[in-house]
Amino acid sequence: MNLDDKKIYNQEPHWKCLESRVDSKRLYYGRFLISPLKKGEAQTIGFMMRRILLGELEGASITRAKFDKKLHEFSTIEGIQESVNEILMNLKEIVFKPHFHGTLDAYICVKGPGNVTAQHIISPTPLLEIVDNTQHIANLRKPIDLRIELQIEKNRGYCRKPTKNFQDGSFSIDAVCMPVRNMNFSIYSIGSQKDMLFLEIWTNGSLTPKEALHEACRTLINFFIPFLVDLEDKNLDLEDKNLDLEDKSNPNSLECIFIDQLNLNPRVYNCLKRYNINTVWDLLCTSDKELRKMEGFVIGDLAHITRILEDILKTLGIDID
């Protein structure tokens, strides 16, 4: 073992981004290193991260489309090069950034001739963001109108929809709500007791590989947080407790409630994390003026945070101005 190997061997576990590139608007690649790890830890983390990255991260996809005329799935429309089925397949491939919750309505209204692409999708809300506006939908050969109503859903994994058509003539579309297209990991030994874990992540552009890795870690943390709470204390009525806010030994104190447990939107959560605000107590100790000075923080976020804090303090029976 040379000097560099000994230096790595004695380090605490850390992660590093080894490579990051954009192959296209819908294909991002990232390669990461986590080391040093004890024997067996690398394989456990690798399998766990693969499962979360490929199945637990949320994405957005079109799940229903309705044409202005009642059509069969395999019928053709005069003046349009693609069949109805081909148009549905093209709609299925469109990638959105999941800045919303639940479902959103959108529509396409184009007059030919010309190519119809993802940029022609119109939504009444600014929350809808398309990753690749040049993505092809249909080719109008004649001066005809193409009108399609769309339903866009935020979900996780592969969401299979009913194959039959709805009574109103709309078509269901199987949704691929998986921002991570592929993930590989490999393990290399450092001596006899340590391992290095390499992660390779490919995403569809709605998230960068680094963001996907962050969301996977956050998902894993949120899963285990409930187990950190004393089971006996969970059965007590929180409203009858007299909590000492400065008592760090109390498992239900505000210093033991992490912002990961709050229903913060991802942008606000990431902003607070960058400034080392990790718990509800940290957040309460941060003034409005300090919050406004944070990079990426907008005035509307203050009302969002205040509303969430009021709800959790009310649940705990704490009356704080």
LOZA-464945 format. One record per residue (C-alpha): x, y, z. Coordinates in steps of 0.1 Angstrom, whole numbers, padded with zeros to 4 digits, always signed. Each point is the difference from the previous one (the first is absolute). Last residue first. Layout:
REM residues N
XYZ
...
//
This chain:
REM residues 321
-0452+0345+0181
+0002-0034+0017
-0028-0021+0016
+0011-0036+0000
-0026-0027+0000
+0022-0024-0021
-0026-0001-0028
-0003+0038+0002
+0037+0003-0003
+0000-0022-0031
-0028+0019-0017
+0014+0034+0008
+0034-0010-0013
-0015-0012-0033
-0019+0033-0005
+0031+0021+0009
+0021-0020-0026
-0024+0006-0029
-0005+0037+0011
+0038+0005-0001
+0003-0018-0033
-0021+0027-0017
+0028+0026+0005
+0025-0020-0020
+0031-0020+0012
+0025-0011-0026
+0030+0014+0018
-0009+0007+0036
-0004+0037+0010
-0038-0004+0004
+0006-0027+0026
+0023+0021+0021
-0026+0029+0000
-0027-0024+0011
+0021-0011+0029
+0015-0034+0005
-0004-0015+0035
-0034-0015-0010
+0017-0018-0029
+0028-0014+0021
-0026-0013+0025
-0019-0016-0029
+0031-0019-0009
+0027-0001-0027
+0008+0037-0009
+0036-0003-0012
-0003+0028-0025
+0001-0023-0030
-0027-0022+0017
-0024+0030+0002
+0003+0006-0038
-0004-0037-0008
-0032-0002+0021
-0014+0032-0016
+0007-0013-0036
-0014-0035+0009
-0034+0013+0013
-0003-0004+0038
-0023-0026+0015
+0020-0003+0032
+0017-0032+0011
+0032+0008-0018
+0000+0033+0020
+0011-0022+0029
-0019-0002+0033
+0025-0008+0028
+0009+0036+0007
-0036+0007+0003
-0002-0021+0031
-0018-0034-0003
+0031-0021+0009
+0005+0022+0032
+0038-0001+0007
+0005+0033-0018
-0020+0019+0025
-0001+0036-0013
-0036-0002-0013
-0012-0015+0033
-0032-0017-0010
-0030-0002+0024
-0019-0028-0015
-0038-0002+0000
-0002+0009-0037
+0024-0027-0009
-0023-0027+0012
+0022-0030+0008
+0002-0030-0023
+0030+0013-0019
+0019+0004+0033
+0000-0037+0005
+0013-0007-0035
+0030+0024+0005
+0005+0017-0033
+0029-0011-0021
-0021-0026-0018
-0021+0028-0015
+0032+0015-0016
+0008-0033-0019
-0021+0006-0031
+0007+0037-0002
+0038-0007-0001
-0004-0024-0029
-0021+0025-0020
+0026+0027+0007
+0028-0023-0012
-0019-0007-0032
-0008+0037-0005
+0037+0009+0004
+0011-0027-0025
-0026+0012-0025
+0012+0036+0005
+0036-0011-0008
-0012-0020-0030
-0018+0031-0013
-0037-0001+0001
-0027+0005-0027
+0028-0008-0025
-0009-0037-0005
+0026-0012+0025
+0030-0023-0002
+0018-0009+0032
+0033-0018+0006
+0010-0008+0036
+0035-0011+0011
+0005-0015+0034
+0035-0003+0015
+0006-0028+0026
+0020-0004+0032
+0011-0030+0021
+0026-0019-0020
+0017+0028-0019
-0022+0024-0019
-0024-0022-0020
-0020+0012-0030
-0038-0001-0002
-0022+0008-0031
-0033+0017-0003
-0024+0004-0029
-0031+0022-0005
-0023+0006-0029
-0027+0023-0013
-0004+0020+0032
-0029+0024-0002
-0025-0028+0002
-0037+0009-0005
-0006-0022-0031
-0037+0005-0004
-0021-0025-0020
-0024+0022-0020
-0038+0000+0003
-0019+0012-0030
-0029+0025-0001
-0033-0006-0018
-0023+0013+0027
-0009-0036+0010
+0035-0009+0008
+0021-0023-0022
+0010-0034+0011
+0037-0008+0009
-0003+0010+0037
+0032+0018+0011
+0034-0014+0010
+0020+0023+0022
+0037-0008-0002
+0019+0015+0029
-0010+0031+0019
-0028+0025-0004
-0007+0035-0013
-0028+0000-0026
-0006+0020-0032
-0035+0000-0015
-0002+0011-0036
-0026+0015-0023
+0008-0003-0037
-0010+0023-0028
+0015-0003-0035
-0014+0024-0025
+0005-0006-0038
+0020+0019-0026
+0015-0032-0015
+0031-0021+0007
-0001+0002+0038
+0030-0019+0015
-0005-0013+0035
+0016-0001+0035
+0037+0007-0004
+0022+0011+0030
+0014+0034-0007
-0011+0015+0033
+0023-0024+0020
-0003+0002+0038
-0035+0014+0002
-0009+0021+0030
-0036+0001+0014
-0001+0021+0032
-0009+0031-0020
-0037-0010+0001
-0026+0004-0028
+0019-0027-0020
+0008+0001-0037
+0018-0028-0019
+0011+0014-0034
+0037-0001+0012
-0003-0038+0001
+0000-0001-0038
-0026+0002-0028
+0016+0002-0034
-0017+0021-0028
-0031+0005-0021
-0019+0005+0021
-0019+0017+0029
+0010-0009+0035
-0019-0003+0033
+0017-0022+0026
-0013-0002+0035
+0009-0001+0037
-0015-0012+0033
+0022-0007+0030
-0001-0030+0024
+0012-0007+0035
+0029+0022+0012
+0020+0026-0019
+0037+0007-0009
+0004-0034-0017
+0022+0010-0030
-0017-0014-0030
+0012-0026-0026
-0020-0008-0032
+0003-0037-0010
-0037-0008+0006
-0011+0028-0023
+0019-0017-0028
-0016-0033+0007
-0035+0017+0000
+0008+0016-0034
+0010-0034-0014
-0032-0016+0013
-0021+0028-0016
+0017-0006-0034
+0029+0022-0011
+0001+0020-0033
-0029+0023+0008
-0022+0014-0028
-0028-0025+0005
+0001-0015+0035
+0009-0037+0002
-0016-0027+0021
+0019-0024+0023
-0012+0014+0033
-0035+0005-0013
-0012+0036-0002
-0026+0023+0016
+0008+0035-0012
+0015+0029+0019
+0028-0024+0012
+0004-0010+0036
+0033-0010+0015
+0007-0016+0034
+0030-0010+0021
+0026+0026-0011
+0031-0004+0022
+0016+0014+0031
+0027-0015+0022
+0004-0010+0036
+0029-0020+0014
-0008-0033+0016
+0006-0027-0027
+0033+0004-0018
+0019+0022+0024
-0014-0017+0031
+0008-0036-0011
+0034+0010-0013
+0008+0019+0032
-0008-0030+0021
+0020-0025-0022
+0031+0023+0001
-0003+0008+0037
-0001-0036+0010
+0028-0009-0024
+0022+0028+0012
-0007-0008+0037
+0012-0036-0003
+0036+0007+0008
+0003+0034+0016
-0003+0030-0021
+0027+0025-0012
-0014+0014-0021
-0030+0011-0021
+0008+0009-0036
-0024+0015-0025
-0005-0001-0038
-0027+0022-0016
-0017-0001-0034
-0029+0021-0014
-0022-0011-0029
-0032+0018-0010
+0016+0034-0011
+0029-0019-0015
+0033-0016+0012
+0003+0024+0030
+0030-0009+0021
+0012-0005+0035
+0030-0020+0012
+0018-0009+0032
-0026+0015+0025
+0014-0007+0034
-0014-0017+0032
+0015-0003+0034
+0006-0028+0025
+0026+0010+0027
+0036-0004-0012
+0026-0025+0013
+0000-0022-0031
+0001+0029-0024
+0033+0012+0016
+0014-0035+0001
-0008-0004-0037
+0018+0033-0008
+0031-0012+0019
+0002-0033-0018
-0015-0033+0011
//
